[in-house]
């Protein structure tokens, strides 16, 4: 047994199990160090091209570097640790001893001998630019006492986070590629000089980093992992739903999407996609608050599993393999693709995920993802008593919008959803659930300012200065319960009211609270009993039946000296074409409930 095997047995394993290690072995290796790393400005690397294959390729490269294993066929962080003789666990046995406490989402945490810490740091920081050409990672370490990992881990992690942030701020710029004026620019990123030619599916001159992205885009390991989990029965959904249109013998022939166009073709309108950006609320602090390394590692593994299960289950429940997709092979020439996975998973981290789905299924996928993630955490005692929630930013837009633009917008929506979650947490709302903010992007011109500024002005907010009141035409962000209620309201309205009447109501609401109420009440008086009952049902669902505030408004808490009134009819209108249609049997069941509600009011 060599000295590092001895170090693993006598120092590492006891620490992982919450026992005291042997001090003589600690001293032989110069002490114990905690080492952490995090990728730098990674969005600039992943989204520097607007082509889906390059985005996928960049994601696959980074995920392989961060979470790969020796023998996977490409260099990775675990190979560096293994080359130094340190234990890295076993892919098939999560409980095997490993000096790596957490690796995922571009981050790393490990316990190592002090004598090896600086060399490991240098090798890890050299790995990323060597393999990507442009992406970098920052690594820091500090010597620690055993008492810190056994009882003062929270303080230790706070200090480690501070060291990492400081190192990132002091770091030099990313690798620089000089592009002299006569040089031909890369046809993908448009930044670096082209170095190699790519002929499939079209002739393009690419720089080396983009060439490597293209080479790694031919497979989507997330799609493979999803299909494996689906077929093995590990997901809370029936495989037959996703695979209903494909022969079981043809599973290996399912392709991945070449661009957003192919994902959009799986949507009902054949032109919209939804980009979903999910992130946990305060989940990182819950992990860092662990008392010991053992608990920290266990919580990290729970998060890792819960997010994957949530993403895969949401996809399996609401999507199905798309067939007869039209793929462009040359300018103006197309061919039919047998079957594709109608989604793209850009990344899944510990408590975050970024994916693209067909536009008409995006709302369903987002709600299920949030609910499944939170339910997955609550199954474990480590999170059962905590307010562990998820927030999601969702943008639904035409497939011709660049992915980096949709991602930037989803980030703003995510921040808005997180703000609502913080407000709910302060009221100790029970049971705790996450939040969703979404935007249906009709055109880029509607986003000339940031999201919060946009919604504080017309047409989202109508201000009446003499009355010191504001009419707010959206209820977003929503909780999962509210989002599901909105979806059902849109389904009922789409089935029971003419589109022209809904559109006219929308125009009236944009003229202010008084005009909106007058138009709504006028149309209500003219409606037959069936439509009146439907409108009453929507009013009841959203609390619009106050005797002091005429529908379709509800009174909100005043803010900044303004009385405020809100309505969700704009939200309902926006998603009319983005929710599944009600079947006849389901519609009859809802109509019966609406009639029962109307009759009980009469009595």
Buried (B, 14 or more C-beta within 10 A) or exposed (E): EEEBEBBBBBBBBBBBEEEEBBEEBBEBBEBBBBBBBBBBBBEEBBBBBBBBBBBBBBBBBBBBBBBBBBEBEEBBBBBBBBEBBBBBBEEEEEEEBBBBBBBBBBBBBBBBBBEBBEEBBEBBBEBBBEBBBBBBBBBBBBEBEBEBBBEBBBEBBEBBBEBBEEBBEEBEEBBEBEBEEEEEBBBBBEBBBBBBEBEEEEEBBBBBBBBBBBEBBEEBBBBEBBBEBBBEEEBBBEBEEBBEEBEEEEEEEBBBBBBBBBBBBBBBEBBBBBBBBBBBBBBBEBBBBBBBBBBBBBBBBBBBBBBBBBBBBBBBBBBBBBBEBEBBEEEEEEEEBEBBBBBBBBBBBBBBBBBBBBBBBBBBBBBBBBBBBBBBBBEBEBBEEBBBBBBBBBBBBBBEBBBBBBBBBBBBBBBBBBBBBEEBBEEEEEEBBBBBBBBBBEEEEEBEEEBEEBBEEEBBBBBBEEEEBBBBBBBBBBBBEBBBBBBBBBBBBBBBBEEEBBEEBBEBBBEBBEBBBBBBEEBBEEBEEEBBBBBBBBBEBBEBEEEEBBBBBBEBEEEEEBBBBBBBBBBBBBBBBBBBEBEEEEBEEBBEEBBEEBEEEEE
